[in-house]
């Protein structure tokens, strides 16, 4: 007969196996959907599930993140290797998508580790741990403020990059339009005859 402890260990082992074949994707455009991810990553294997990670704490329109479960760990590693070595873009994001191995802490529905016990208590000012707890709380606030400042700066830089890319695209498009125009009106042919240049449009 299987005990509750054995069942918990089995459930957690299955969850760890799921984590090993899951990839964390970051820098995803807000236009990216589950269908887009499945189509883009289908070349690496069978995408079993896509779960977007909600942004509850950062007050900025940051890129999306998602957990992508592949069919097996080999496919997940191949995906991570490819995206690490080569830039991979989705839906026009100005920065390449980042891929990393998923971690247990990233899953909202993760089961509790077997035999783990958590104790919670209030720390009284007279308690010996009160000063340490207060310093840790202040340190967390400081780190959070620094983290938000870095994210804000990153978003500003990405916006500049996106505008630069848009300007370059418009400039190149105008060049192609001009080339197409002089080809269509015969200017290139006249110039070629004048300078004795042979044109080959094939």
Helices and strands as residue ranges (DSSP letters): H 4-20, E 22-28, H 34-41, G 42-44, E 47-53, E 64-70, H 73-85, E 98-101, G 104-106, H 130-184, H 187-195
